[in-house]
Amino acid sequence: MYLELTVCKVTSFADIDTESSFFFIGRTDEELSLVCLTEDTPENTVEREDGWRGFRIQGVLDFSLIGILSKISAVLAGNKIGIFAVSTYNTDYILVKEENFSRALEVLGSAGYEIV
């Protein structure tokens, strides 16, 4: 079973469930963004796009490693699969639309990536 994720813009971070098992927040001078479990999407959402699924690049990635996300996104782009990428200190997460998720895993497996 894979998590159902939503990418959205919110008016404030006050309503975000910070006890949730999965969320990313971002702030710029233009917006407040949130990636969260669809079931945890707050009421103060201005815009939202549901139907995302994600996978994690396995292992802790050293900052000196170059091109990991680029290579994976190139494989997916070559197969007409768009991505939404988010990163933590340790690793990267790649989100794809639900209808492309199985195919994304298949093409990455065919390209030599181990899917666990």
C-alpha distances in whole Angstrom, upper triangle without the diagonal:
4,7,9,13,16,19,22,26,27,31,30,28,29,27,24,22,22,21,17,15,15,18,20,24,27,30,33,36,35,31,29,25,22,18,16,13,14,15,17,19,23,26,28,26,28,26,22,20,17,14,13,10,11,12,14,18,18,21,23,25,29,31,33,30,31,29,25,24,27,26,22,23,26,24,22,25,26,24,24,21,21,20,20,20,21,22,23,25,23,21,20,17,17,15,15,15,12,15,15,12,12,16,16,14,16,19,19,19,22,23,23,20,18,14,13
4,7,9,13,16,19,23,24,28,27,25,27,24,21,20,20,19,15,13,12,15,17,20,23,27,29,33,31,28,25,22,19,15,13,11,12,13,15,17,21,23,25,23,25,23,19,17,14,11,10,7,8,9,12,15,16,19,21,23,26,28,30,28,28,26,23,21,24,23,20,20,23,21,19,22,24,22,22,18,18,16,16,17,17,19,20,23,21,19,17,13,13,11,12,12,10,13,13,10,11,14,14,12,15,18,17,18,21,22,22,19,17,14,13
4,6,10,13,16,19,21,24,24,22,23,20,17,16,17,16,12,10,9,11,14,17,20,24,26,30,28,25,22,19,15,12,9,7,8,10,12,13,17,20,22,19,22,20,16,15,11,10,8,6,7,9,12,16,17,20,21,23,26,27,30,28,28,26,23,21,24,24,20,20,24,23,20,22,25,23,22,19,18,16,15,15,15,17,18,21,20,18,16,13,13,11,12,12,10,14,14,11,13,17,15,15,18,20,19,20,23,24,24,21,20,16,15
4,7,10,13,17,18,22,22,20,22,19,16,16,17,17,13,12,11,12,14,17,19,23,25,28,26,23,20,17,14,11,8,6,6,8,10,11,15,17,19,17,19,17,13,11,8,6,6,6,8,12,14,18,20,22,24,25,28,29,32,30,30,28,25,22,24,25,21,21,24,23,20,22,25,22,21,18,17,15,14,15,16,18,19,23,22,20,18,14,13,10,11,10,8,12,13,11,14,17,16,16,19,21,21,22,25,26,26,23,22,19,18
4,7,10,13,15,19,19,17,19,17,14,14,15,16,12,12,9,9,11,13,16,19,21,24,22,19,17,13,10,7,6,5,5,8,9,9,13,15,17,14,16,14,10,9,6,6,5,6,8,11,14,17,19,22,23,23,27,27,30,28,28,26,23,20,22,24,20,19,23,22,19,21,24,22,21,17,15,13,11,13,13,15,17,20,20,18,16,12,12,9,10,9,9,13,14,12,15,18,16,17,20,21,21,23,25,26,26,23,23,20,20
4,6,10,12,16,16,15,17,15,13,14,15,17,13,14,11,10,11,12,14,17,19,22,19,16,14,11,8,6,5,6,5,9,9,7,10,13,14,11,13,10,7,6,4,6,6,9,11,14,16,20,22,24,25,25,28,28,31,29,28,27,24,21,23,25,22,20,23,24,20,21,24,23,21,18,15,13,11,13,13,16,18,21,22,20,17,14,13,10,11,10,11,14,15,15,18,20,18,20,23,24,23,25,28,28,29,26,26,23,23
4,7,10,14,15,14,17,15,13,15,16,18,15,16,12,10,9,10,11,14,15,18,16,13,11,8,6,5,7,9,9,12,11,9,11,14,13,10,11,9,6,5,7,9,8,11,12,15,17,19,22,24,24,24,27,26,29,27,27,25,23,19,21,23,21,19,22,23,19,20,23,22,20,17,14,12,9,11,11,14,16,20,21,19,16,13,12,10,11,11,13,16,16,16,20,21,19,21,24,24,23,26,28,28,29,26,27,24,24
4,6,10,12,12,15,13,12,14,16,18,16,17,14,11,11,10,11,12,14,16,13,10,9,6,5,6,8,11,10,13,11,8,9,11,10,7,7,5,4,6,8,12,11,14,15,19,20,23,26,27,27,27,29,28,31,30,29,27,26,22,24,26,24,22,25,26,23,23,26,26,23,20,17,15,12,14,13,17,18,22,23,22,19,17,16,13,15,14,16,19,20,19,23,24,22,24,28,28,27,30,32,31,33,30,30,28,28
4,7,9,10,13,12,12,15,16,19,18,19,16,13,12,10,9,10,11,13,10,7,6,5,6,9,11,14,13,15,13,10,10,11,9,6,5,5,6,9,12,15,15,18,19,22,23,25,28,29,29,28,30,29,32,31,30,29,28,24,26,28,26,24,27,28,25,25,29,28,26,23,19,18,14,16,15,18,19,23,25,23,21,19,19,17,18,18,20,22,23,23,27,28,26,28,31,31,30,33,35,34,35,32,33,31,31
4,6,7,10,9,9,13,14,18,17,19,17,13,12,10,10,10,12,13,11,8,6,6,7,10,12,14,14,15,13,9,8,9,6,4,5,7,9,12,14,18,17,20,21,24,25,27,30,31,30,30,32,30,34,33,33,31,30,27,29,31,29,27,30,32,29,29,32,32,29,26,23,21,18,19,17,20,21,24,26,25,23,21,21,19,21,21,22,25,26,26,29,31,29,30,34,34,33,36,38,37,38,35,36,33,33
4,7,9,9,11,14,16,19,19,22,20,16,15,12,12,11,12,13,11,8,7,9,10,14,15,18,17,18,15,12,10,10,6,7,7,10,12,16,18,21,21,24,25,27,28,30,33,34,33,33,34,33,36,36,35,34,33,30,32,35,33,30,33,35,32,32,36,35,33,30,26,24,21,22,20,22,23,26,28,28,26,24,25,23,25,24,26,29,30,30,33,34,32,34,37,37,36,39,42,41,42,39,39,37,37
4,5,7,8,12,13,17,17,20,18,15,14,11,11,10,12,13,13,10,7,9,10,14,14,17,17,18,15,12,10,10,7,9,10,13,14,17,19,22,22,24,24,27,27,30,32,32,31,31,33,31,35,35,34,34,33,30,32,35,33,31,34,36,33,33,37,36,34,31,28,25,22,22,20,21,21,24,26,26,25,24,25,23,25,25,27,30,31,30,34,35,33,34,38,38,37,39,42,41,42,38,39,36,36
4,6,6,9,10,13,14,16,15,12,11,8,10,10,13,14,14,11,8,9,9,12,12,15,16,16,13,11,9,11,9,10,12,14,15,18,19,22,21,23,22,25,24,27,29,29,28,28,30,29,32,32,32,32,31,28,30,33,31,29,33,34,32,32,36,36,33,30,27,24,21,20,18,19,19,21,23,24,23,21,23,22,24,25,26,29,30,29,32,34,32,33,36,36,35,37,40,39,39,36,36,34,33
4,6,9,9,13,14,17,16,14,14,12,13,13,16,18,18,14,11,13,12,15,14,16,17,17,13,12,9,11,9,11,14,16,17,20,21,24,23,25,25,27,27,30,31,32,30,31,33,32,35,36,36,36,34,31,34,36,34,33,36,38,35,36,39,39,37,33,30,28,24,24,21,22,21,23,26,26,26,24,26,25,27,27,28,32,32,31,35,36,34,35,39,39,38,40,43,42,42,39,39,36,35
4,6,9,11,12,15,15,13,14,12,14,15,18,20,19,16,12,13,11,13,12,14,14,13,10,9,6,7,7,10,13,15,15,18,18,21,21,23,23,26,26,29,30,31,30,31,33,33,36,36,36,36,34,31,34,36,34,32,36,37,34,35,38,37,35,32,29,26,23,23,21,22,22,24,26,26,25,24,25,23,25,25,26,29,30,29,32,34,32,33,37,38,36,38,41,41,41,38,37,35,34
4,6,9,9,12,11,9,10,9,12,14,17,19,19,15,11,11,9,10,9,11,12,12,8,8,6,9,9,10,14,15,14,16,16,19,18,20,20,22,22,25,27,27,27,28,30,29,33,33,33,32,30,28,30,33,30,29,33,34,31,32,35,34,33,29,26,24,20,20,18,19,18,21,23,23,22,20,21,20,22,23,23,27,28,26,29,31,29,30,34,34,33,35,38,37,38,34,34,31,30
4,5,6,9,9,9,11,11,15,17,20,23,22,19,15,14,11,12,9,10,12,10,7,9,8,11,12,13,17,18,16,18,17,19,19,19,19,21,21,25,26,26,26,27,30,30,33,33,34,33,31,28,31,33,31,30,33,34,31,33,36,35,34,30,28,25,21,21,19,19,18,21,22,22,22,20,22,20,23,23,23,27,28,26,29,31,29,29,33,34,32,34,37,37,37,33,33,30,28
4,5,8,9,8,10,10,14,16,20,22,22,19,15,14,11,12,10,11,14,13,10,11,11,15,15,16,19,20,19,20,19,21,20,20,19,21,20,23,24,24,23,25,27,27,31,30,31,31,29,27,30,32,30,29,33,33,31,33,36,35,34,30,28,25,21,20,17,17,16,18,19,20,20,19,21,20,23,24,24,28,28,26,29,32,29,29,33,34,32,34,37,36,36,32,31,29,27
4,6,9,9,12,13,17,19,23,26,26,23,19,17,14,14,11,12,14,13,10,13,13,16,18,18,22,22,21,22,20,22,20,20,19,21,20,23,23,24,23,25,28,28,32,31,33,33,30,28,31,33,30,30,34,34,32,34,37,36,35,31,29,26,23,22,19,19,17,19,20,21,21,20,22,21,24,25,25,28,29,26,29,32,30,29,33,34,32,33,37,36,36,32,31,28,26
4,6,7,10,12,16,19,23,26,25,22,18,16,13,11,8,8,11,10,8,11,12,15,17,17,20,20,18,19,17,18,17,16,16,17,17,21,21,22,22,24,27,27,31,30,31,31,28,26,29,31,28,27,31,31,29,31,34,33,32,28,26,23,20,20,17,18,16,19,19,19,19,17,19,18,21,21,21,25,25,23,25,28,26,26,29,31,29,30,34,33,33,29,28,25,23
4,7,10,13,17,20,24,27,27,23,20,17,14,12,9,8,12,12,10,13,15,19,20,19,23,22,20,19,18,18,16,15,14,15,14,18,18,19,19,21,24,25,28,27,29,28,25,23,27,28,25,25,29,29,27,29,32,31,30,26,25,22,19,18,16,16,14,17,17,16,16,15,17,16,19,20,20,23,24,21,23,26,24,23,27,28,26,27,31,30,30,26,25,22,20
4,7,10,14,17,21,24,24,20,17,14,11,8,6,7,10,11,9,11,14,17,18,17,20,19,17,16,15,15,13,12,11,12,12,15,16,17,18,19,22,23,26,25,26,25,22,20,24,25,22,22,26,26,24,26,29,28,27,23,21,18,15,14,12,13,12,15,15,14,14,11,14,13,16,17,17,21,21,18,21,23,21,21,24,26,24,25,28,28,28,24,23,20,19
4,7,10,14,17,20,20,16,13,10,7,5,4,7,10,12,9,10,12,15,16,14,17,16,14,15,14,15,13,13,12,13,13,16,18,19,19,20,22,22,26,25,25,25,22,20,23,25,22,21,25,26,23,25,28,28,26,23,20,17,14,13,10,11,11,14,15,14,13,11,13,13,16,17,18,21,21,19,22,24,22,22,26,26,25,26,30,29,29,25,25,22,22
4,7,10,14,17,17,14,11,8,6,5,7,10,13,15,12,12,13,17,16,14,17,16,14,15,15,16,14,14,13,14,13,16,18,19,18,18,20,20,23,23,23,22,20,18,21,23,21,20,23,25,22,23,27,27,25,22,19,16,12,11,8,9,9,12,14,13,12,10,12,12,16,17,19,22,22,20,23,25,22,22,26,26,24,27,30,28,29,25,25,23,23
4,7,10,14,14,11,7,6,5,7,9,12,14,16,13,12,12,16,14,13,15,14,14,15,16,18,16,17,16,17,17,19,21,22,20,21,22,21,25,24,25,24,23,20,22,25,23,22,25,27,25,25,29,29,27,24,21,17,14,13,10,11,11,14,16,16,14,14,15,15,18,19,21,24,24,23,26,28,25,26,29,29,27,30,33,31,32,28,29,27,26
4,7,10,11,8,6,5,6,9,12,15,17,19,16,15,15,17,15,14,15,15,14,16,18,20,17,19,18,19,19,20,23,23,21,21,22,20,24,24,23,23,22,19,21,24,23,21,25,27,24,25,28,29,27,24,20,17,14,13,10,11,12,14,17,16,15,15,16,16,19,20,23,26,25,24,28,29,26,27,30,30,28,31,33,32,32,29,30,28,28
4,7,8,6,5,6,9,12,15,19,20,22,19,17,16,18,15,14,14,15,16,18,20,22,21,22,21,23,22,24,26,27,25,24,25,23,26,26,26,25,25,22,24,27,26,24,27,29,27,27,31,31,29,26,23,20,16,16,13,14,15,17,20,20,18,18,19,19,22,23,26,28,28,27,31,32,29,30,34,33,31,34,36,35,35,32,33,32,32
4,5,5,7,9,12,15,18,22,22,25,22,20,19,21,17,16,15,16,17,19,22,24,22,24,23,25,24,25,28,28,26,25,26,23,26,26,26,25,25,22,23,27,26,24,27,29,27,27,30,31,29,27,23,20,17,17,15,16,17,19,22,22,20,20,21,21,23,24,27,30,29,29,33,33,30,32,35,34,32,35,37,35,36,33,35,34,34
4,6,8,11,15,18,21,25,25,27,25,22,21,22,18,17,16,17,19,21,24,27,25,27,27,29,28,29,32,32,30,29,29,26,29,30,28,28,29,26,26,30,30,27,29,32,30,29,33,34,31,29,25,23,20,20,18,20,21,22,26,25,24,24,24,24,26,27,30,32,32,32,36,36,33,35,38,37,35,39,41,38,40,37,38,37,38
4,7,10,13,17,20,23,23,25,23,20,19,20,16,15,13,14,16,18,21,24,23,26,25,28,28,29,32,33,31,30,30,28,30,31,29,28,29,25,26,29,29,26,28,31,29,27,31,32,29,27,23,22,18,19,18,20,21,23,27,26,24,23,23,22,24,25,28,30,29,30,34,34,31,33,36,35,34,37,39,37,39,36,38,36,37
4,6,10,13,16,19,20,22,19,16,15,16,13,12,10,11,13,15,18,21,20,23,23,25,25,27,30,31,29,28,29,27,30,30,29,28,28,24,25,29,28,25,28,30,27,27,30,31,28,26,22,20,17,17,16,18,19,22,25,24,22,21,21,20,22,22,25,27,27,27,31,32,29,31,34,34,32,36,38,36,37,35,36,34,35
4,7,11,13,17,17,19,16,13,13,14,11,10,10,11,12,14,17,20,19,21,21,23,23,25,28,29,27,27,28,26,29,29,29,28,27,24,25,29,27,25,28,30,27,27,31,31,28,26,22,20,16,16,15,16,17,20,23,22,20,19,20,19,21,21,24,27,27,26,30,31,28,30,33,33,32,35,37,35,37,33,34,32,33
4,7,10,13,14,16,14,11,12,14,12,9,10,10,10,12,14,16,15,17,17,19,20,22,25,26,25,24,26,24,28,27,26,25,24,21,23,26,24,22,25,27,24,24,28,27,25,22,19,16,13,13,11,14,15,18,20,19,17,16,16,15,17,18,20,23,23,22,26,27,25,26,30,29,28,31,33,32,33,30,31,29,29
4,6,10,11,13,11,9,10,12,11,9,11,10,9,11,12,14,13,15,14,17,18,20,23,24,23,23,25,24,28,27,27,25,24,21,23,25,23,21,25,26,23,24,27,27,25,22,19,16,12,13,11,13,14,17,19,18,16,14,15,13,16,16,18,21,21,20,24,25,23,24,28,28,26,29,32,31,32,28,29,26,26
4,7,9,11,10,9,11,14,14,11,13,12,10,10,10,11,10,11,11,13,14,17,20,21,21,21,24,23,27,25,25,24,22,19,21,23,20,19,23,23,21,21,25,24,23,19,16,13,10,10,9,12,13,16,18,16,14,11,12,10,12,13,15,18,18,17,20,22,20,21,24,25,23,26,28,28,28,25,25,23,23
4,6,8,6,6,9,13,13,12,14,13,11,11,10,11,10,11,11,14,15,18,20,22,22,23,25,25,29,27,28,26,24,21,24,25,23,21,25,25,23,24,27,26,25,21,19,16,13,13,12,14,14,18,19,17,15,13,13,11,14,14,15,18,19,17,20,23,21,21,25,26,24,26,29,29,29,26,26,23,22
4,5,5,7,10,13,15,13,16,15,12,12,9,10,9,10,11,14,15,19,20,22,23,24,27,28,31,29,30,28,25,23,25,27,24,23,26,26,23,25,28,26,25,21,20,17,15,15,14,16,17,20,20,19,17,14,15,12,14,14,13,17,18,16,19,22,20,20,24,25,24,26,29,29,29,26,25,22,21
4,5,5,9,12,14,12,15,13,10,9,7,8,9,10,13,16,18,22,23,26,26,27,31,31,34,32,32,30,28,25,27,28,25,24,27,27,24,25,28,26,25,21,19,18,16,17,16,19,20,24,24,22,20,17,16,13,14,13,12,16,18,16,19,22,21,21,25,26,25,27,30,30,31,28,27,24,23
4,6,9,11,14,13,16,15,13,13,10,12,12,13,15,18,20,24,25,27,28,30,33,33,36,35,35,33,31,28,30,32,28,27,31,30,27,29,32,30,28,25,23,21,19,20,19,22,22,25,26,24,23,19,20,17,18,17,16,19,21,19,22,25,24,24,27,29,28,30,33,33,34,30,30,26,25
4,6,9,12,11,15,15,12,13,12,14,14,15,16,19,20,24,25,27,27,28,31,31,35,33,34,33,30,27,30,32,28,27,31,31,28,29,33,31,29,26,24,21,19,20,18,20,20,23,24,23,22,19,19,17,19,18,18,21,23,21,24,27,25,26,29,30,29,31,34,34,35,31,30,27,26
4,7,9,7,11,11,9,10,10,12,13,15,16,19,21,24,26,28,28,29,32,31,35,34,34,32,30,27,29,31,28,27,30,30,27,28,32,30,28,25,22,20,17,19,17,20,20,24,25,24,22,19,19,17,18,17,17,20,22,21,24,26,25,26,29,30,29,32,34,34,35,32,31,28,28
4,6,6,10,11,10,13,13,16,16,19,20,23,24,27,29,31,30,31,34,33,37,36,36,34,33,29,32,34,31,29,33,34,30,31,35,33,31,28,25,23,20,21,20,22,22,25,27,26,24,22,22,20,21,20,21,24,26,25,28,30,29,30,33,34,33,35,38,38,38,35,35,32,31
4,5,9,11,11,14,14,18,19,21,23,26,27,31,33,34,34,35,37,36,40,39,39,37,36,32,34,37,34,32,35,36,33,33,37,35,33,30,27,25,23,24,23,25,25,29,30,29,28,25,25,23,24,22,23,26,28,27,30,32,31,32,36,36,36,38,41,41,42,38,38,35,35
4,6,9,11,14,15,19,20,22,24,27,28,31,33,34,34,34,36,35,39,38,38,36,35,32,33,36,34,31,35,36,33,33,36,35,33,30,27,25,22,23,22,24,25,28,30,29,27,25,25,23,24,23,24,27,28,28,32,33,32,33,36,37,36,39,41,41,42,39,39,36,36
4,6,7,10,12,16,16,19,21,24,25,28,31,33,32,32,34,33,37,36,35,34,32,29,30,33,30,28,31,32,29,29,33,32,29,26,23,22,19,20,19,22,23,26,28,27,25,22,22,20,21,20,21,24,25,25,28,30,28,30,33,34,33,36,38,38,39,36,36,33,33
4,7,11,13,17,18,21,22,26,27,30,33,34,34,34,36,34,37,36,35,34,33,29,30,33,31,28,31,32,29,29,32,31,28,26,23,22,19,21,20,23,25,28,30,29,26,24,23,21,21,20,22,24,25,26,30,31,29,31,34,34,34,37,39,38,40,37,38,35,35
4,7,10,14,15,18,20,23,25,28,31,33,32,32,34,33,36,35,33,31,30,27,28,30,28,25,28,29,26,25,29,28,25,22,19,18,16,18,18,22,24,27,29,27,24,22,21,18,18,17,19,21,22,23,26,27,26,28,31,31,31,34,35,35,37,34,35,32,33
4,6,10,11,15,17,20,22,25,28,30,30,30,32,31,34,33,32,30,28,25,26,28,25,23,26,27,23,23,27,25,22,20,17,16,14,16,16,20,22,25,27,25,22,19,18,15,15,13,15,17,19,19,23,24,23,25,28,28,28,30,32,32,34,31,32,29,29
4,7,8,12,14,18,20,23,26,28,29,29,31,30,33,31,30,28,26,23,24,26,23,20,23,24,20,20,23,22,19,16,14,13,11,15,16,19,21,25,26,24,20,17,16,12,12,10,11,14,15,16,19,20,19,21,24,24,24,27,29,29,31,28,29,26,27
4,6,9,12,16,19,22,25,27,28,28,31,31,34,32,31,28,26,23,25,26,23,21,24,24,20,21,24,22,19,16,15,14,12,15,16,20,22,25,26,23,20,17,15,11,11,9,9,12,14,14,17,19,18,20,22,23,23,26,28,28,29,27,27,24,25
4,7,10,14,17,20,23,26,27,27,31,30,33,31,30,27,25,22,23,24,21,19,22,21,18,19,22,19,17,14,13,12,12,15,16,19,22,25,25,22,19,16,14,10,9,6,5,8,10,10,13,15,15,16,19,20,20,22,24,25,27,24,24,21,22
4,7,10,14,17,19,22,23,23,27,27,29,27,26,24,21,18,20,21,17,16,19,18,15,16,19,17,16,12,11,9,9,11,13,16,18,22,22,19,16,12,10,6,6,4,5,9,9,8,12,14,12,14,17,18,17,20,22,22,24,21,21,18,19
4,7,11,14,16,19,21,21,25,25,28,25,25,22,19,17,19,19,16,15,18,17,14,16,19,17,16,12,12,10,10,11,12,15,17,21,20,17,14,10,8,5,6,6,6,9,9,7,10,12,10,11,14,16,15,17,20,20,21,18,18,15,15
4,7,10,12,16,17,18,21,22,24,22,21,19,16,14,16,17,13,13,17,16,13,16,18,17,17,13,12,9,9,9,10,12,14,17,16,13,10,7,5,4,6,9,9,12,11,8,11,13,10,10,14,15,13,15,18,18,19,15,15,13,13
4,7,9,12,14,15,18,20,22,19,19,17,14,12,15,15,12,12,16,15,13,16,18,17,18,14,14,11,11,10,11,12,13,16,14,11,9,6,6,7,9,12,12,14,12,9,11,13,10,9,13,14,11,13,16,16,16,12,12,9,10
4,6,9,10,11,15,16,19,16,17,16,12,11,14,14,12,13,16,16,15,18,20,19,20,17,16,13,12,10,10,9,10,13,10,7,6,5,6,9,12,15,15,18,16,13,15,16,13,12,15,16,13,14,18,17,16,12,12,10,10
4,7,8,8,12,14,16,13,14,13,9,9,12,12,10,12,15,14,14,17,19,19,20,17,17,14,14,11,11,10,11,12,10,6,6,6,8,11,14,17,18,20,18,15,16,17,13,12,15,15,12,13,16,15,14,10,10,10,10
4,7,8,12,15,16,14,15,15,11,12,15,15,13,15,18,17,17,20,22,22,23,20,20,17,17,15,14,12,12,13,10,8,9,9,11,14,17,20,21,23,20,17,18,19,16,14,17,17,13,14,17,16,14,11,9,9,9
4,6,9,13,14,12,15,15,12,13,17,16,15,18,20,20,20,23,25,25,26,24,23,20,20,16,15,13,12,12,8,7,10,11,14,17,20,23,24,26,24,21,22,23,20,18,20,21,17,17,20,19,17,13,12,13,12
4,6,9,12,11,13,15,12,13,17,17,16,18,21,21,22,24,26,27,28,25,24,21,20,16,15,11,10,9,5,6,9,12,15,18,21,25,26,28,26,23,24,25,22,20,23,23,19,20,23,21,19,16,16,16,15
4,6,8,7,10,11,9,11,14,14,14,16,19,19,20,22,24,25,26,24,23,19,19,15,14,10,10,8,6,5,8,12,14,18,21,24,26,28,25,23,25,25,21,20,23,22,18,20,22,20,18,15,16,17,17
4,5,6,9,12,11,13,15,16,17,19,21,22,23,24,26,28,29,26,25,22,21,17,16,13,12,9,8,8,11,15,17,21,24,28,29,32,29,27,28,28,25,24,26,25,21,23,25,22,21,18,19,20,20
4,5,8,11,11,12,14,16,17,18,20,22,23,24,26,28,28,26,24,21,20,16,15,12,11,9,9,9,11,15,17,21,24,28,30,32,29,27,29,29,25,25,28,26,23,24,27,24,23,20,21,22,23
4,6,10,11,13,14,15,17,19,20,22,23,24,26,28,29,27,26,23,22,19,18,15,15,13,12,12,14,18,20,23,26,30,32,34,30,29,30,30,26,26,28,26,23,25,26,23,22,20,22,23,24
4,7,7,10,11,12,14,16,17,18,20,21,22,24,26,24,23,21,20,17,17,14,15,13,12,11,12,16,17,21,23,27,29,31,27,26,27,26,23,22,24,23,19,21,23,19,18,16,18,20,21
4,6,8,8,10,12,13,14,16,18,18,20,22,23,22,21,19,19,16,16,14,16,15,14,13,13,16,16,20,22,26,28,29,26,25,26,25,22,22,24,21,18,21,22,18,18,16,19,21,22
4,6,5,6,9,10,10,12,14,15,16,18,20,18,18,16,16,14,15,14,16,16,15,13,12,14,14,18,19,23,25,26,23,22,23,22,18,19,21,18,15,18,19,15,16,14,17,19,21
4,5,5,6,9,10,11,13,14,16,17,19,17,16,14,15,12,13,12,14,15,13,10,9,11,12,15,17,21,23,24,20,19,21,20,16,16,18,16,13,15,16,13,13,11,14,15,17
4,6,5,6,8,10,11,12,14,16,16,14,13,11,11,9,10,10,13,14,13,10,7,9,9,12,14,17,20,21,18,17,19,18,14,15,17,15,12,15,17,14,15,12,15,15,17
4,6,5,6,9,10,10,12,14,15,14,13,11,12,11,13,13,16,17,17,13,11,12,11,14,15,18,21,22,19,18,20,18,15,16,18,15,13,16,17,14,15,14,17,18,20
4,6,5,6,9,10,11,13,14,13,14,13,14,13,15,15,18,19,18,15,13,14,12,15,16,19,21,22,18,17,19,17,13,14,15,13,10,13,14,10,12,11,14,15,18
4,5,5,6,9,10,11,13,11,11,10,12,11,13,14,17,18,17,13,11,11,9,12,12,16,18,18,15,14,15,14,10,11,12,10,7,11,12,9,11,9,12,12,15
4,5,5,6,8,10,10,9,8,7,10,9,12,14,17,19,18,15,11,11,8,11,11,14,16,17,13,13,15,14,10,12,14,11,10,13,14,12,14,12,15,15,18
4,5,5,6,9,10,9,10,10,13,13,16,17,20,22,21,18,15,15,12,14,13,16,19,19,15,16,17,14,12,14,14,11,10,14,14,11,13,13,16,17,20
4,6,5,7,9,9,10,11,14,14,17,19,22,24,22,19,16,15,12,14,13,16,18,17,13,14,14,12,9,11,11,7,7,10,10,7,11,10,14,14,18
4,5,5,6,5,7,8,11,12,16,18,21,23,22,18,15,14,10,11,9,12,14,14,10,10,12,9,6,9,10,7,7,11,11,10,13,12,15,14,18
4,5,5,5,6,8,12,13,17,19,22,25,24,20,17,16,12,13,11,13,16,15,12,13,15,12,10,13,14,11,11,15,14,13,16,15,18,18,21
4,6,7,10,12,15,16,20,22,25,28,27,23,20,19,15,16,14,16,18,17,13,15,16,12,11,14,13,10,11,14,13,11,15,15,18,19,22
4,6,9,11,15,17,20,23,26,28,27,23,20,19,15,15,12,14,15,13,10,12,12,9,8,11,11,8,10,13,12,11,15,15,18,17,21
4,6,10,13,16,19,22,26,28,28,24,20,18,15,14,11,12,14,12,9,12,13,10,10,13,13,11,13,16,15,15,18,18,20,20,23
4,7,10,13,16,19,22,25,25,21,17,15,11,10,7,8,11,10,7,9,11,9,7,11,12,10,11,14,15,14,17,16,18,17,20
4,7,10,14,17,20,23,23,19,16,14,10,9,6,8,11,11,9,10,13,12,10,13,15,13,13,17,18,17,19,18,20,19,21
4,6,10,13,16,20,19,16,12,10,6,6,5,8,11,12,10,10,14,13,10,13,15,14,13,17,18,17,19,17,19,17,19
4,7,10,14,17,18,14,11,8,6,5,6,9,12,14,12,12,16,16,13,15,18,17,16,19,21,20,21,19,20,19,20
4,7,10,14,14,11,7,6,5,6,9,12,15,17,15,14,17,17,14,15,19,17,16,19,21,19,20,17,19,18,19
4,7,10,11,9,6,5,7,8,11,14,17,20,18,16,20,20,17,18,21,20,18,21,24,22,22,19,20,19,19
4,7,8,6,4,6,9,11,15,18,20,23,21,19,22,22,19,19,23,22,19,22,24,22,22,19,20,19,19
4,5,5,6,8,12,14,17,20,22,25,23,21,24,25,21,21,25,24,21,24,27,25,24,21,21,20,20
4,6,8,11,15,17,21,24,26,29,27,24,27,28,24,24,27,27,23,25,28,26,25,22,22,22,21
4,7,10,14,17,20,24,25,28,26,23,25,26,22,22,25,25,21,23,26,24,22,19,19,19,18
4,7,10,13,17,20,22,24,22,19,22,22,19,18,21,21,17,19,22,20,19,16,16,16,16
4,7,10,13,17,19,21,19,17,19,19,16,16,19,18,15,18,20,18,18,15,15,15,15
4,7,10,13,15,18,16,13,16,17,13,13,17,17,14,17,19,18,18,15,15,14,14
4,7,10,12,15,12,10,13,14,10,11,15,14,12,15,17,16,17,14,15,13,15
4,7,9,12,10,8,12,13,10,11,15,15,13,16,19,18,19,16,17,15,16
4,6,8,6,6,10,10,8,10,13,13,13,15,17,17,19,16,18,15,17
4,6,5,6,10,10,10,12,14,15,15,18,19,20,22,20,20,18,19
4,5,5,8,10,10,12,14,15,16,18,19,20,22,20,20,17,18
4,6,8,8,10,12,13,14,16,17,19,20,22,20,21,18,20
4,6,5,6,9,10,10,12,14,15,16,18,17,18,15,18
4,5,5,6,9,10,11,12,14,15,17,15,15,12,14
4,5,5,6,9,10,11,12,14,16,14,14,11,13
4,5,5,6,8,10,10,12,14,13,14,12,15
4,5,5,6,8,10,11,13,11,12,11,13
4,6,5,6,9,10,11,9,9,7,10
4,5,5,6,9,10,10,10,9,12
4,5,5,6,9,9,11,10,14
4,5,5,7,5,8,8,12
4,5,5,5,6,6,10
4,5,7,9,10,14
4,6,9,11,15
4,6,9,13
4,6,10
4,6
4
